[in-house]
Amino acid sequence: VPDEQERVYSTIYMVKAEPGYVLENLIPNKYSFYKRYLNFLMSNSLLSESLDVWGRMKEKKKKKEDYLMYCDFLINAGELSEALKVWRDFIAAF
């Protein structure tokens, strides 16, 4: 149910489902779903899970603000080397 995605993500996280399982079986392979899941993960400071989702999104054409938002999240989480990778991808894409 698209309007209830965040509630579903919260429930999935509470039952401690494996992130790989969630990506493979529960999140449709569509940019809009990945982006909302990534936003959920960032808002809950779930760094390692967000890295997996970002990796999946790599194949998708992302908007400028997606790169900048995720880069900012990584910097705030102290993941400077990952932030630099995202920044370099941003420069290459635009």
C-alpha positions as CSV (number, residue, x, y, z in Angstrom):
1,V,0.0,0.0,0.0
2,P,1.9,3.1,-1.2
3,D,0.4,5.5,1.4
4,E,1.4,3.2,4.2
5,Q,5.0,2.5,3.2
6,E,6.7,4.1,6.2
7,R,4.4,2.2,8.6
8,V,5.2,-1.1,6.8
9,Y,9.0,-0.2,7.0
10,S,8.7,0.4,10.7
11,T,7.0,-2.9,11.3
12,I,9.6,-4.7,9.2
13,Y,12.4,-3.1,11.2
14,M,10.7,-3.9,14.5
15,V,10.5,-7.6,13.6
16,K,14.2,-7.5,12.7
17,A,13.9,-8.7,9.1
18,E,17.2,-9.0,7.3
19,P,17.8,-5.9,5.2
20,G,18.8,-8.1,2.2
21,Y,15.5,-10.0,2.5
22,V,13.6,-6.7,2.6
23,L,15.3,-5.5,-0.6
24,E,14.9,-8.8,-2.5
25,N,11.4,-9.6,-1.5
26,L,9.4,-6.7,-0.1
27,I,10.5,-3.5,-1.9
28,P,9.5,-3.3,-5.6
29,N,12.4,-2.7,-7.9
30,K,11.2,0.9,-8.6
31,Y,13.0,4.2,-7.9
32,S,10.1,5.7,-6.0
33,F,10.0,2.8,-3.5
34,Y,13.7,2.7,-3.0
35,K,13.8,6.4,-2.4
36,R,11.0,6.2,0.2
37,Y,12.7,3.3,1.9
38,L,16.0,5.2,1.9
39,N,14.3,8.2,3.4
40,F,12.9,6.0,6.2
41,L,16.3,4.5,6.9
42,M,18.0,7.9,7.0
43,S,15.3,9.3,9.3
44,N,16.0,6.4,11.7
45,S,19.8,6.7,11.4
46,L,20.1,3.2,9.9
47,L,23.4,3.7,8.1
48,S,24.4,0.2,7.0
49,E,20.9,-0.5,5.7
50,S,21.0,2.8,3.8
51,L,24.2,1.8,2.1
52,D,22.5,-1.3,0.7
53,V,19.6,0.6,-0.7
54,W,21.8,3.3,-2.2
55,G,23.8,0.5,-3.9
56,R,20.5,-0.7,-5.4
57,M,19.6,2.8,-6.5
58,K,22.9,3.1,-8.3
59,E,21.4,1.6,-11.4
60,K,18.5,4.1,-11.3
61,K,18.7,7.7,-12.6
62,K,18.7,9.7,-9.4
63,K,17.9,13.4,-9.0
64,K,20.4,15.9,-7.8
65,E,18.7,16.4,-4.5
66,D,19.0,12.6,-3.8
67,Y,22.8,12.7,-4.1
68,L,23.0,15.8,-2.0
69,M,20.6,14.5,0.7
70,Y,22.4,11.2,1.0
71,C,25.9,12.8,1.0
72,D,24.8,15.1,3.8
73,F,23.4,12.1,5.7
74,L,26.7,10.2,5.3
75,I,28.7,13.3,6.5
76,N,26.5,13.7,9.5
77,A,27.0,10.0,10.3
78,G,30.8,10.4,10.1
79,E,31.1,8.2,6.9
80,L,33.3,10.6,5.0
81,S,34.8,8.1,2.6
82,E,31.3,6.9,1.6
83,A,30.2,10.6,1.3
84,L,33.1,11.2,-1.0
85,K,32.1,8.3,-3.2
86,V,28.6,9.7,-3.5
87,W,29.9,13.1,-4.2
88,R,32.2,11.8,-7.0
89,D,29.2,9.9,-8.5
90,F,27.2,13.2,-8.3
91,I,29.9,15.1,-10.1
92,A,30.1,12.4,-12.8
93,A,26.3,12.3,-13.3
94,F,25.9,16.1,-13.6
